[in-house]
Amino acid sequence: MNRNIPTIPVSLILTTRNEAGNAAMFFDGVRAGSVLPEEIVICDGGSTDGTLEAFRREAGDLPVTMFSEPGATIAQGRNRAIALARNDIIAITDAGCIIDPFWLERITEDLLREPEIDAVGGGYTLMGDRPVQRCTAAASLPLEAGDPAHFLPSSRSFAARKNAILAAGGYPEDLTFAGEDTALVLRMKDRGQRFVTRWDALVHWYTRPTLRAFLRQHYYYGLGDGEARSHAAHYRRIALKWSMLPLLIAAGFFEPLLWLLIPLGILSYFFYLAPKYGWFRMPLYQALGGFTFVALKEWSMFVGYVMGRLRGAPGRRA
């Protein structure tokens, strides 16, 4: 380990599955940090591509504890790693993220300094050179445009006190695939735990490279929200907003002039969203792609949400 870089009393945890190709990138990011964690705890969910061997090899002399829990979901893997962590402060990210050199220092700074703070939500940026990835990035609302007080952090960039996570029940393990980080944050906030937002605590990650993968990703996000019964008001707004389109199409068969409202409504919605997403600063294809991807994202999440509500979380199904 580089003795010139200070070590802080923090446990960095993550879960992996078939991510051998990310091992070098992840540990390069850790080593380039302004501070190092006292330990790194990694739970592997049963990889078949040599992930365990690759991470152990790339870890070198870093203080890494790595173990396998075949079949573990993301939530289960994180919970197992948190349970084994020795420190009170837990920093959490994903193996596929590129860690900014100051991420670990900034995501834990407030926790180390102020005992009354329970959790810190960090920022993240989207990367990728393919047209789909550029459009995906354009369809993502800049974090700085949001309200820090109501920000629901992703576990790609998150830190919290171990006792606060455990008191909230840990990551919910009864969800099919996604939504576990949002569900945990909502539980913690419902308990009155104090959050701080640090946009400057950054990790970078590559978006899905194909449209199909993008739609599937957001379907699973919606599925997780549906199973967790979270964000109901958000999905009601999506249903209300987009239900106007088929209604106008149907009404146009009786009064064709009503069809003119469809392009006018779409154009108005574009100009309403453009300042929030920064589309006027982008190439036209990327701005139009971002607008299209916002719609596709909302539709796929809504379908997932409905399916999640119909199915219920696995632990609640008959």
Sequence and secondary structure as in RCSB ss.txt:
>XXXX:A:sequence
MNRNIPTIPVSLILTTRNEAGNAAMFFDGVRAGSVLPEEIVICDGGSTDGTLEAFRREAGDLPVTMFSEPGATIA
QGRNRAIALARNDIIAITDAGCIIDPFWLERITEDLLREPEIDAVGGGYTLMGDRPVQRCTAAASLPLEAGDPAH
FLPSSRSFAARKNAILAAGGYPEDLTFAGEDTALVLRMKDRGQRFVTRWDALVHWYTRPTLRAFLRQHYYYGLGD
GEARSHAAHYRRIALKWSMLPLLIAAGFFEPLLWLLIPLGILSYFFYLAPKYGWFRMPLYQALGGFTFVALKEWS
MFVGYVMGRLRGAPGRRA
>XXXX:A:secstr
  TTS EEEEEEEEEESS GGGHHHHHHHHHTSSSEEEEEEEEE   SSSHHHHHHHHHTTS EEEEE TT  HH
HHHHHHHHH  SSEEEE  TT EE TTHHHHHHHHHHH TT  EEEEEEEEE  SHHHHHHHHTS  GGGS GGG
    TTSEEEEHHHHHHTTSS TTSSSS HHHHHHHHHHHTT  EEEEEEEEEEEE  SSHHHHHHHHHHHHHHH
HHHT  HHHHHHHHHHHHHHHHHHHHHTT GGGGGHHHHHHHHHHHHHHHHHTGGGS HHHHHHHHHHHHHHHHH
HHHHHHHHHHH  GGG  
